[in-house]
Amino acid sequence: MKKRKKGDGGIYQRGKIWWITYRVNGEKVFESSKSEKDVDARKLLSKRMGEMATGVYVGPDAEKITMAELADDVVTDYQVNGQDSLDKAIRSAARIKEFFGKAKAHGVKGDMVKRYVAQRQADGAANGTINRELAFMKRAFNLGIESEKIVRKPYIAMLKEDNARTGFFEYAEFASVRDACPDYFKPVVTFAYLTGWRKQEILSLRWNQVDLQAEEIRLDPEQSKNDEARAIGLDGELLELLVAQWEKRKVVQIPGHSPTLLCPLVFHRNGKRLKDIRDVWHNACVAAGLGRMVEVEYNGKKTKQYEGKLFHDFRRTACRDMIRSNTPEKVAMQISGHKTRSVFDRYHIVDTKDTKEAARRRTEYTREQQEKAKKIVTLNRN
């Protein structure tokens, strides 16, 4: 048998089991072949040498990582970062774990992902729902690579879906949710409904960005998600809201500090920044009849998860209502902070009211053309 060169690793026995040893980045690795045959150990060693030669080394630790573990890591990431869509993440994790079971992450290839999609379609899931689950799966693999648990990921193709979003508020719905909110949160809901700003932009808004005398708010590039400076004018209910918040600021100091140190945030709770608004939002929507809590089983435990109106629906609503009120699209995009027209169009939702108004205008136009035709015929006869 050909003698291996130094550095190519080797095989040896521990009891009846054959092991292999090799170096990775200068560190010695010991790995069991889990076999009593030396030929199996030599095959495993050759596999590891080939992986390192081609730059796709996996290693024994990465091969043990399951899809279930990666899915749990995503849920943990959502919990740590306090993201609103935690409930959706938990549902996606449960479905992925149900399908893939204890399958090894490195064993999941594109064909297996396609089988998952086919199964979800057979279950009656919409393409949009499946895409959210596929996005969760992509996040799972990316987190696994970032944490160095795994070294590669499969290609995951997204399905074609209608890109328009359908969640929005009518005024009565908005009012009912606002009425169900605690006093400190009502201004946040109103501001979101009127401007369509992103949640974090609202919660991080500071008084040095607000000019009540000039009646405008200014956001610097680093304060905006799309990295572009923008300014919006204040009028009506929006101006009244900020004036009221300013008056409240005079009597709200930061707890534990000098009475002269006033809260720099426009929206807060007793001087403290609002971070996780999920509970207050869910409770308000449930109370207003626009949401519900459903029981979901995850990792063998039953937990309550929210289904219903989203805070982000205010963003879609504001865009739609600005267009309906004849606000120029360029101005509406500046107010809401949309950088591209393609993204903005996703929130310009057309519903039956829009189509009825279009039908009314079309009827009026047809009547006008009929009247013009009658006049022309009369003139020709004369």
Secondary structure as the mmCIF struct_conf table of DSSP 4:
data_model
#
loop_
_struct_conf.conf_type_id
_struct_conf.id
_struct_conf.beg_label_comp_id
_struct_conf.beg_label_asym_id
_struct_conf.beg_label_seq_id
_struct_conf.end_label_comp_id
_struct_conf.end_label_asym_id
_struct_conf.end_label_seq_id
HELX_LH_PP_P HELX_LH_PP_P1 LYS A 2 LYS A 5
TURN_TY1_P TURN_TY1_P1 LYS A 6 GLY A 7
BEND BEND1 ASP A 8 ASP A 8
STRN STRN1 GLY A 10 ARG A 14
TURN_TY1_P TURN_TY1_P2 GLY A 15 LYS A 16
STRN STRN2 ILE A 17 VAL A 24
TURN_TY1_P TURN_TY1_P3 ASN A 25 GLY A 26
STRN STRN3 GLU A 27 SER A 35
BEND BEND2 GLU A 36 GLU A 36
HELX_RH_AL_P HELX_RH_AL_P1 ASP A 38 THR A 54
TURN_TY1_P TURN_TY1_P4 GLY A 55 GLY A 55
HELX_RH_AL_P HELX_RH_AL_P2 GLY A 59 LYS A 64
STRN STRN4 THR A 66 THR A 66
HELX_RH_AL_P HELX_RH_AL_P3 MET A 67 ASN A 81
TURN_TY1_P TURN_TY1_P5 GLY A 82 GLY A 82
TURN_TY1_P TURN_TY1_P6 ASP A 84 SER A 85
HELX_RH_AL_P HELX_RH_AL_P4 LEU A 86 PHE A 100
TURN_TY1_P TURN_TY1_P7 GLY A 101 LYS A 102
STRN STRN5 LYS A 104 LYS A 104
HELX_RH_3T_P HELX_RH_3T_P1 ALA A 105 GLY A 107
HELX_RH_AL_P HELX_RH_AL_P5 GLY A 110 ALA A 122
TURN_TY1_P TURN_TY1_P8 ASP A 123 GLY A 124
HELX_RH_AL_P HELX_RH_AL_P6 ASN A 127 GLU A 146
TURN_TY1_P TURN_TY1_P9 SER A 147 GLU A 148
BEND BEND3 LYS A 149 LYS A 149
BEND BEND4 VAL A 151 VAL A 151
HELX_LH_PP_P HELX_LH_PP_P2 ALA A 157 LYS A 160
HELX_RH_AL_P HELX_RH_AL_P7 TYR A 171 ALA A 180
BEND BEND5 CYS A 181 CYS A 181
TURN_TY1_P TURN_TY1_P10 ASP A 183 PHE A 185
HELX_RH_AL_P HELX_RH_AL_P8 LYS A 186 THR A 195
HELX_RH_AL_P HELX_RH_AL_P9 LYS A 199 LEU A 203
TURN_TY1_P TURN_TY1_P11 SER A 204 SER A 204
STRN STRN6 ARG A 206 ARG A 206
HELX_RH_3T_P HELX_RH_3T_P2 TRP A 207 GLN A 209
STRN STRN7 VAL A 210 ASP A 211
TURN_TY1_P TURN_TY1_P12 LEU A 212 GLU A 215
STRN STRN8 GLU A 216 LEU A 219
HELX_RH_3T_P HELX_RH_3T_P3 PRO A 221 GLN A 223
BEND BEND6 SER A 224 SER A 224
TURN_TY1_P TURN_TY1_P13 LYS A 225 ASN A 226
BEND BEND7 ASP A 227 ASP A 227
STRN STRN9 ARG A 230 GLY A 233
HELX_RH_AL_P HELX_RH_AL_P10 GLY A 236 ARG A 249
TURN_TY1_P TURN_TY1_P14 LYS A 250 VAL A 251
STRN STRN10 GLN A 253 GLN A 253
HELX_LH_PP_P HELX_LH_PP_P3 ILE A 254 ILE A 254
TURN_TY1_P TURN_TY1_P15 PRO A 255 GLY A 256
BEND BEND8 HIS A 257 HIS A 257
TURN_TY1_P TURN_TY1_P16 PRO A 259 THR A 260
STRN STRN11 LEU A 262 LEU A 262
STRN STRN12 LEU A 265 LEU A 265
BEND BEND9 VAL A 266 PHE A 267
STRN STRN13 ARG A 269 ARG A 269
TURN_TY1_P TURN_TY1_P17 ASN A 270 GLY A 271
STRN STRN14 LYS A 272 LYS A 272
HELX_RH_AL_P HELX_RH_AL_P11 ARG A 278 ALA A 287
TURN_TY1_P TURN_TY1_P18 ALA A 288 GLY A 289
BEND BEND10 LEU A 290 LEU A 290
STRN STRN15 GLY A 291 TYR A 298
TURN_TY1_P TURN_TY1_P19 ASN A 299 GLY A 300
STRN STRN16 LYS A 301 GLY A 308
TURN_TY1_P TURN_TY1_P20 PHE A 311 HIS A 312
HELX_RH_AL_P HELX_RH_AL_P12 ASP A 313 ARG A 324
TURN_TY1_P TURN_TY1_P21 SER A 325 ASN A 326
HELX_RH_AL_P HELX_RH_AL_P13 GLU A 329 SER A 336
TURN_TY1_P TURN_TY1_P22 GLY A 337 GLY A 337
BEND BEND11 THR A 340 THR A 340
HELX_RH_AL_P HELX_RH_AL_P14 ARG A 341 ASP A 345
TURN_TY1_P TURN_TY1_P23 ARG A 346 TYR A 347
HELX_RH_AL_P HELX_RH_AL_P15 THR A 352 ARG A 381
#
